[in-house]
Amino acid sequence: MKTLPRIIIPAVTLILIGKIMSAAPVGAQQAPDEIPIYPTWHLMDDEARRQFTAGYIFGHREASALGEVVVEYLKQNPSPSAKEVEKILAHYRLTTMTANQLVPLIDKYLSDPENQQQSMRVVINNLNRQ
């Protein structure tokens, strides 16, 4: 159960963001810190676009899984403290890195056969603890 708060905060954050975004009009302005996709998209060939989109879909599935954990946790603990929820944000520290920085760390981690059956979420979480 100690890892549950590490999952709950990002999931709660995602749920709250989802609620806010679902209330916004479909053509709403993007946040000022969002990077437009077109400059990268138009440089990719069809295969690269499929790979990129597959990764994007995978990210949504991971977020959905976290959301389900959060919903279940909130059912069991209707009033979690803000500090309890904030602890999970540490999970995202590595995601501020670039792919060029993160890929070698993932490669090294996955070179251990004991780690090769882990999901990306678990890999990132474990790298974050190192």
Long-range contacts (C-beta under 8 A, 24 or more apart in sequence): 3-125, 4-69, 4-73, 5-80, 5-84, 5-85, 5-87, 5-88, 6-87, 6-88, 6-90, 6-91, 6-125, 7-66, 7-69, 7-70, 7-73, 7-88, 7-91, 8-69, 8-70, 8-73, 8-74, 8-80, 8-84, 8-85, 8-88, 9-84, 9-85, 9-86, 9-87, 9-88, 9-89, 9-91, 10-66, 10-88, 10-89, 10-91, 10-92, 11-63, 11-66, 11-67, 11-68, 11-69, 11-70, 11-71, 11-88, 12-70, 12-74, 12-85, 12-88, 13-88, 13-89, 14-63, 14-66, 14-67, 14-70, 15-67, 15-70, 15-71, 18-67, 58-120, 62-119, 62-120, 62-121, 65-121, 66-121, 90-128, 91-124, 91-125, 91-128, 93-128, 94-124, 94-127, 94-128, 95-124
